[in-house]
Amino acid sequence: MSQEKQIVEPDNTAVRVALWRALHVAIDSPPHVFEDEVGLKLVAPDDGWQSRPDMSPFTKPFRASIVARARFIEDLVAEQVARGVGQYVILGAGLDTFSQRRPELASRLIVFEVDPPGPQAWKRQRLVETGFGIAPYLRLVPVDFEAGDTWWDRLVGSGFDATRPAVVASTGVSMYLTKDAITATLRQVAALAPGSTFAMSFMLPIEMADPEVRLGIQRAVEGARASGTPFISFFTPAEMLALAREAGFKDVEHVSAATLTQRYFAGRTDGLRLPNNSEELLVATT
């Protein structure tokens, strides 16, 4: 049986992100920051999923963070498509549903989803079973890191053109990687064609987070450790910007939670907002 055929269900984190995105549509007041119910259809959880402990009101700030970063990335992709960029790479795609929800935008790109073989095989199967199928502009790129695969080699092997600009996004991944692995990724993307853009989320040290969400972050850290995928890396914004500059990016920017709150949550009366100094974004260009 080939690697791609070995089907492994997505990890708890990927499922949680998909359900939070759906929960935002289901229970938060409009206007919705981000609308995604495709992930919910892929996961097909049992009835009562909204009563899961990780869907409780306690997790509301983290739900806000998830939908804000997703909206920011897709706004960024739309801007780059308008500039003529034709390639979009999602590192650690998980249950990302851009290609299914935004065909009018995705069809102007070649979208490369990079993920481990087992969960990606599960996603491929579910896309077929739910009727979404695999669009001609979507390339599912399985990368078995444990077997020594490199995402770059697999990406190029899937048709990625290194001579043309691209948008590369990596959200909810860096905290599981070593500093060396993050640095290697930054250097690889910084070497892409001029006009390429990299967006990556990163976790700030827990002691910097808003006091009201520190307990939630600590629980997430403990849960990740217990499930065998511990949080490894935390960075201050200054540290992350320095890493990106050293990797060779021409321009680097820190997009704070406060900036995202102002952009996407201004005027809301339901108290939905991101926790400050928790998971924030790096945007870097070549």
RAURDA-V83731 format. One record per residue. N is the residue number from 0. RES is the residue in one letter. SS is DSSP state (a for helix, b for strand, c for the rest). Layout:
n:N res:RES ss:SS
n:N res:RES ss:SS
This chain:
n:0 res:M ss:c
n:1 res:S ss:c
n:2 res:Q ss:a
n:3 res:E ss:a
n:4 res:K ss:a
n:5 res:Q ss:c
n:6 res:I ss:c
n:7 res:V ss:c
n:8 res:E ss:c
n:9 res:P ss:c
n:10 res:D ss:c
n:11 res:N ss:a
n:12 res:T ss:a
n:13 res:A ss:a
n:14 res:V ss:a
n:15 res:R ss:a
n:16 res:V ss:a
n:17 res:A ss:a
n:18 res:L ss:a
n:19 res:W ss:a
n:20 res:R ss:a
n:21 res:A ss:a
n:22 res:L ss:a
n:23 res:H ss:a
n:24 res:V ss:a
n:25 res:A ss:a
n:26 res:I ss:a
n:27 res:D ss:c
n:28 res:S ss:c
n:29 res:P ss:c
n:30 res:P ss:c
n:31 res:H ss:c
n:32 res:V ss:c
n:33 res:F ss:c
n:34 res:E ss:c
n:35 res:D ss:c
n:36 res:E ss:c
n:37 res:V ss:a
n:38 res:G ss:a
n:39 res:L ss:a
n:40 res:K ss:a
n:41 res:L ss:a
n:42 res:V ss:a
n:43 res:A ss:c
n:44 res:P ss:c
n:45 res:D ss:c
n:46 res:D ss:c
n:47 res:G ss:c
n:48 res:W ss:a
n:49 res:Q ss:a
n:50 res:S ss:a
n:51 res:R ss:c
n:52 res:P ss:a
n:53 res:D ss:a
n:54 res:M ss:a
n:55 res:S ss:c
n:56 res:P ss:a
n:57 res:F ss:a
n:58 res:T ss:a
n:59 res:K ss:a
n:60 res:P ss:a
n:61 res:F ss:a
n:62 res:R ss:a
n:63 res:A ss:a
n:64 res:S ss:a
n:65 res:I ss:a
n:66 res:V ss:a
n:67 res:A ss:a
n:68 res:R ss:a
n:69 res:A ss:a
n:70 res:R ss:a
n:71 res:F ss:a
n:72 res:I ss:a
n:73 res:E ss:a
n:74 res:D ss:a
n:75 res:L ss:a
n:76 res:V ss:a
n:77 res:A ss:a
n:78 res:E ss:a
n:79 res:Q ss:a
n:80 res:V ss:a
n:81 res:A ss:a
n:82 res:R ss:c
n:83 res:G ss:c
n:84 res:V ss:c
n:85 res:G ss:c
n:86 res:Q ss:b
n:87 res:Y ss:b
n:88 res:V ss:b
n:89 res:I ss:b
n:90 res:L ss:b
n:91 res:G ss:c
n:92 res:A ss:c
n:93 res:G ss:c
n:94 res:L ss:c
n:95 res:D ss:c
n:96 res:T ss:c
n:97 res:F ss:a
n:98 res:S ss:a
n:99 res:Q ss:a
n:100 res:R ss:a
n:101 res:R ss:c
n:102 res:P ss:a
n:103 res:E ss:a
n:104 res:L ss:a
n:105 res:A ss:a
n:106 res:S ss:c
n:107 res:R ss:c
n:108 res:L ss:c
n:109 res:I ss:b
n:110 res:V ss:b
n:111 res:F ss:b
n:112 res:E ss:b
n:113 res:V ss:b
n:114 res:D ss:b
n:115 res:P ss:c
n:116 res:P ss:a
n:117 res:G ss:a
n:118 res:P ss:a
n:119 res:Q ss:a
n:120 res:A ss:a
n:121 res:W ss:a
n:122 res:K ss:a
n:123 res:R ss:a
n:124 res:Q ss:a
n:125 res:R ss:a
n:126 res:L ss:a
n:127 res:V ss:a
n:128 res:E ss:a
n:129 res:T ss:c
n:130 res:G ss:c
n:131 res:F ss:c
n:132 res:G ss:c
n:133 res:I ss:c
n:134 res:A ss:c
n:135 res:P ss:c
n:136 res:Y ss:c
n:137 res:L ss:b
n:138 res:R ss:b
n:139 res:L ss:b
n:140 res:V ss:b
n:141 res:P ss:b
n:142 res:V ss:c
n:143 res:D ss:c
n:144 res:F ss:a
n:145 res:E ss:a
n:146 res:A ss:a
n:147 res:G ss:c
n:148 res:D ss:c
n:149 res:T ss:c
n:150 res:W ss:a
n:151 res:W ss:a
n:152 res:D ss:a
n:153 res:R ss:a
n:154 res:L ss:a
n:155 res:V ss:a
n:156 res:G ss:a
n:157 res:S ss:c
n:158 res:G ss:c
n:159 res:F ss:c
n:160 res:D ss:c
n:161 res:A ss:c
n:162 res:T ss:c
n:163 res:R ss:c
n:164 res:P ss:c
n:165 res:A ss:c
n:166 res:V ss:b
n:167 res:V ss:b
n:168 res:A ss:b
n:169 res:S ss:b
n:170 res:T ss:c
n:171 res:G ss:c
n:172 res:V ss:c
n:173 res:S ss:a
n:174 res:M ss:a
n:175 res:Y ss:a
n:176 res:L ss:c
n:177 res:T ss:c
n:178 res:K ss:a
n:179 res:D ss:a
n:180 res:A ss:a
n:181 res:I ss:a
n:182 res:T ss:a
n:183 res:A ss:a
n:184 res:T ss:a
n:185 res:L ss:a
n:186 res:R ss:a
n:187 res:Q ss:a
n:188 res:V ss:a
n:189 res:A ss:a
n:190 res:A ss:c
n:191 res:L ss:c
n:192 res:A ss:c
n:193 res:P ss:c
n:194 res:G ss:c
n:195 res:S ss:c
n:196 res:T ss:b
n:197 res:F ss:b
n:198 res:A ss:b
n:199 res:M ss:b
n:200 res:S ss:b
n:201 res:F ss:b
n:202 res:M ss:b
n:203 res:L ss:c
n:204 res:P ss:c
n:205 res:I ss:a
n:206 res:E ss:a
n:207 res:M ss:a
n:208 res:A ss:c
n:209 res:D ss:c
n:210 res:P ss:a
n:211 res:E ss:a
n:212 res:V ss:a
n:213 res:R ss:a
n:214 res:L ss:a
n:215 res:G ss:a
n:216 res:I ss:a
n:217 res:Q ss:a
n:218 res:R ss:a
n:219 res:A ss:a
n:220 res:V ss:a
n:221 res:E ss:a
n:222 res:G ss:a
n:223 res:A ss:a
n:224 res:R ss:a
n:225 res:A ss:a
n:226 res:S ss:c
n:227 res:G ss:c
n:228 res:T ss:c
n:229 res:P ss:c
n:230 res:F ss:c
n:231 res:I ss:c
n:232 res:S ss:c
n:233 res:F ss:c
n:234 res:F ss:c
n:235 res:T ss:c
n:236 res:P ss:a
n:237 res:A ss:a
n:238 res:E ss:a
n:239 res:M ss:a
n:240 res:L ss:a
n:241 res:A ss:a
n:242 res:L ss:a
n:243 res:A ss:a
n:244 res:R ss:a
n:245 res:E ss:a
n:246 res:A ss:a
n:247 res:G ss:c
n:248 res:F ss:c
n:249 res:K ss:c
n:250 res:D ss:b
n:251 res:V ss:b
n:252 res:E ss:b
n:253 res:H ss:b
n:254 res:V ss:b
n:255 res:S ss:c
n:256 res:A ss:a
n:257 res:A ss:a
n:258 res:T ss:a
n:259 res:L ss:a
n:260 res:T ss:a
n:261 res:Q ss:a
n:262 res:R ss:a
n:263 res:Y ss:a
n:264 res:F ss:c
n:265 res:A ss:c
n:266 res:G ss:c
n:267 res:R ss:c
n:268 res:T ss:c
n:269 res:D ss:c
n:270 res:G ss:c
n:271 res:L ss:c
n:272 res:R ss:c
n:273 res:L ss:c
n:274 res:P ss:c
n:275 res:N ss:c
n:276 res:N ss:c
n:277 res:S ss:c
n:278 res:E ss:b
n:279 res:E ss:b
n:280 res:L ss:b
n:281 res:L ss:b
n:282 res:V ss:b
n:283 res:A ss:b
n:284 res:T ss:b
n:285 res:T ss:c
